[in-house]
Amino acid sequence: MAALSKALQILSFTTTTNTNNKAGINMLYLYLRNLSNHPTVPRYRKIYTNNATYSKNVVLLDGGKELLKSVGFEEFASVLEWNDGEDDDGEEGGENRLALVKDAVAALELLKYGKKKD
């Protein structure tokens, strides 16, 4: 949870000091909202880091990659893949990563809309 808080602090500061970061916040929000709504769908569990939209918006955003890693994304070559924290036996390890994703979505809604979306 501390890593998530730190990444959100960086994003919050970056957003208030540079309005060009809105597209990056929007992308992070979409990635994590889709994942939180469909955590078992493989396409929402991977982000291709060589994708032009990711490179243009998220890479340039201070705290963007840190936020993704703080909720369970792990880097493999040109892919960030979400690890839900469960081992092969289906038992959870560490923090509930889906709850972290949902917390991040709520925080990004505040950054994006100035309030929690209904």
N, C-alpha and C positions, 0 to 999 in steps of 0.2 A: 504494500500500500504506500510505503514511503517513496518508492520509485515513481509511482503514478502521480502522487502529489507534487513531486519535484518537476516532473515533465509538464504537468498542468500549470504550474507556476511559471515555467519558462514560456509556455505557449501564451499564457495570459499576458505576460509582460511584452512578448513579441507582438501580439495582436494589438495591444494598446499603443505601441510605438511605431508600428508599421501596418498601415491598412492594406497593403498589397498582399498580405498573408491570408486574406479571406478565402481564397481558392484552396489553399492548403488545409485550413480548418474545415472547409466544406468536404474535402476529400477524406480527411480523417474521420469526420462524422459519418459519412456514407459507408466507409469501410467497416467501422465499428457498429453502426446501427444494423447493417445487413448481417454481420456476424452475430450480434446479440439476438436478432430475430430468427436466425437460421444457423445455429451453431454446429449442426451436423452436416450441413451442405458443403462439400469439398471446395467449391469455387469461392466461397466466402472466407475460407480458412487460409487462403494463399493470396499474397500480393506480389506481383512480379515487379521487382525493383528496376528492371530495364524498360518498363512501360513508360512511354513519354509523359503521360499525365502524372504519374507518380514522381518521375524525375523533375518535372517542371514545377510541381506544386508542393509535394511533401518533403522532398530532399532539401529544398531551400528553406524550409520552415524550421527555425530553431525549436527543438524539443519534439518535433514530429516523430522521428524514428524512435526516440527515447520513449515516447508515449506508447507506441506500438509494442516495443519490447517489454514495457512495464506491465502490459496486460497479457503477456504470454507469447508474443510473436518471437520466433527464433529465425536467425538468418542462415540460409543455405545457398551459397553461390548467388544467383540472381533472383532468389525468392525469399520472402518473409513468410513463414508458415506458423499459424497459430497452434500452440500446444495447449490443450485444455487441462493439462496437469494430471491426467489419468494415466496410470500405467497399463500394461497389456491385460491385467486382470480386471480392469474397470474400477480400480480403487483410486480415490483422489489423493494427490500429494500436494502439500503446500497450501497456498491460498486458493480459494475458489476463483478461478480465472474468469469464468463467465460473469460472476458478480463484479469483478474488476472491469470487464468490458462494459457492463451496464452502467457502472459508476462513471466511466470515461465518457460514455454517450451522454449522460446527464450533464456532465461538466462542459462538454463540447457544445451542447445545446445552449448553455448559458453564454458561452463565448460567441456562438453564432447568432443567436436571437436576442441576447440580453436577458432572457428568462427561460424557464423550462417550458418546452413545447408541450401542449396538451394533446 
